[in-house]
């Protein structure tokens, strides 16, 4: 099956195709879910951002967002303090919000002086405390906007700290925010792994990887957790699917959980990357998967699985879409049909459904 052959499609084209998601005339549809370190659930629904306490009984924050142009793109800091929203339109801006007060705090312009192209946003990632913002984008000042890279901003001042000419996506900040790790290009075999100083952009790690990876967390300060697929470099046929533990020193595989044969990552989100998030404190990871027919390679079933880093399949859930796991590993939030469903990891039961597409909250 050739599921990853599409991975080289232009991310800009994908963002434009999603333009209707930012249409404020439509009821908000949930697009992104994230858990903060204190168990707060953050839901981005295109025109609103909501936060819920761990008991899900009421919203902590409900704020309206106005995004101009195609997109929109979203990120939230791990501590639940800051959210960032942007359109993928060139020369736009990133809006920053204080999630404790529900107020917009500042805006970082991505445009440049007349005659120079601005940044065309293709992905946002806030650092764990929200002090830094990485924008995967077309580079500032590049005459050829097909050239893509990344830019780092200081969120308190809006200052551009550095730009890189390697497309780093999806990126992951180290626990202390000092380093930004990411595959060096799209989700593809041989992409490599880079580590850069978060504030200077200086490359500290640049190593080849045998597999295509997406990062989902850090097991500790020296170990990255990655969803990995071994792909045939010519046909892009998936040969195996696994969870890899990668050393931050040299990118070597220090541990591995091999998923069952004919299991592939699915429910791919922005950029054709699989949604993959981990709760390192309890050694669990959640991901979308699809079971394929061993003879034809065609999908048979799809859903969400929770795996432990010791190689145990903890839970299977018949749902799909963007997803997140609570830091204590007790709950999984899944976006499906524009709504958010929370499941208990212990038995797979539905805990609560948060309706978005069906009503304006």
Number of C-alpha atoms within 10 A of each C-alpha: 19 13 15 19 14 12 15 13 12 11 20 21 12 17 22 17 12 16 17 15 23 24 19 16 8 13 18 25 26 26 25 25 25 26 28 22 16 14 21 22 25 26 27 24 26 27 21 20 23 19 25 18 16 15 10 16 9 10 13 17 17 17 15 15 19 16 23 17 17 22 27 29 26 24 24 29 23 19 16 23 18 24 26 24 24 31 27 29 23 20 18 21 22 25 20 23 22 17 23 12 13 19 14 17 15 16 17 21 16 23 18 14 9 7 8 13 20 25 29 26 30 28 28 24 24 26 27 23 16 24 16 23 26 28 26 26 31 28 26 22 15 14 13 10 16 13 13 23 22 26 25 24 21 17 23 13 11 17 13 17 16 17 20 20 14 17 21 28 28 23 26 25 23 23 17 10 18 14 23 24 25 23 28 25 21 24 25 25 21 20 20 22 22 24 27 19 18 23 17 13 18 13 15 15 18 18 17 16 20 16 23 23 30 27 27 24 21 22 20 14 11 13 21 22 27 24 25 27 25 19 21 15 13 8 11 18 17 20 14 18 23 21 26 25 25 23 17 21 13 13 20 16 17 11 15 18 19 14 18 11 12 20 22 24 27 23 21 17 16 16 22 20 21 25 25 26 24 27 23 19 12 14 15 25 27 27 27 27 24 20 19 18 14 13 8 8 15 15 16 11 12 21 18 24 23 23 20 20 21 11 14 12 15 16 16 19 20 11 17 22 24 24 28 27 29 24 21 15 23 16 22 27 29 27 24 17 14 20 20 26 18 22 20 17 21 11 12 18 12 15 13 15 15 17 17 21 18 13 10 11 12
